[in-house]
């Protein structure tokens, strides 16, 4: 089966970074740079919304381990990290040194976990690269995986956030059809998705990353 475009493009992009940078730098650039700083922000968001040491978390699009590296000494519960680029999640597995954690390769919009499994499912810098239909399908899958009362946390790009305009401007000159694309999501779209999936929006978090926190009642 042919890989989706977003998978092929990100795999190609990562290979190019590995050819032009040392591995540590390439692994940081592949997830947008500022590896430690952004990882700490993501970690603090999860803790703010109730992440406990014993919780189970699914980190969709775990990349090179930006969040996982911050969780490695905190989390005693189960962790599953998934990604479409083996070079990325294999690096995450190395730096986290948690043999009890699972890092898995995925190519579709499914989460390799049973129903009502996780306390948290997070998508950091995932929906930013997917079509709206693909993001919605992933949210539906996340609803299946989280426990009642569990939380779905995802970051997104929006035109109303001044920090995000640079992402839009930066991609306009690039006519390469195989580039990693950025997609923007409006809050009214997220509200419609939540209503149709019977999910509750707990809060929108403003900042360098726009973040939405959802729960399943």
C-alpha positions, 0 to 999 in steps of 0.5 A: 500500500502506498504511503500517505503524502504526509508520511512520505514528505516527512520521511524525506525531510528527515533524511535530508536533515540527517544528510546536512546536519549532525544527528542531534541537530537534525533530530531537533530541527526535524521537530521544529527546533528548540528541543528542550525548551518546547519539550518543557512547555509541552510537559508543563501543559500536561502536568497543569491539566492533571498528568500524574506519575502513574498515568498512561499516556499516548504521545502521537507523533512523538518525533525525536522525543521532545516530550518523552525526554522530559517525561522520562524521569517523571512518568511511572505509568505506561507510555506509547510513542508513535511516529511516521518516521523511524529515524525519529522515534528510534532516536527518542527511544535511545535518549529516553532509556526507558525499556518499559516504554513502547515506540511504534511505527504508524502510517495511518490515522490509527492509535495502536492501543485498546479502548479506554486505555490512556489517561492522556492522548497528546498530539503536539505538532501533528495536526499542524501537518494534516488535512482537516479530515485527517485531524478529525479522524485522529480525534475520533480515534483518540476518543476511543483510546482515552478513558472516561475523564481522560484528556486529549491535548493537541497543538494547532496553528491559527491565523489569530495567533501573531506568532503563527503568521511566520509559519504561513509566510515561510511556506509561501515562497516554497513551491516544492509539492513534496514539502512538509506542509503547515495547516491552520485550524480555526477555533470554530472548526475545533468546536464543531469537531468536539460537538460531533464527537461528543467531546468537551472542550476544557480550555484553549491555551494561548501562547507560542503554541495554541493548544486545545484540551478536550475530555471525554465524559 
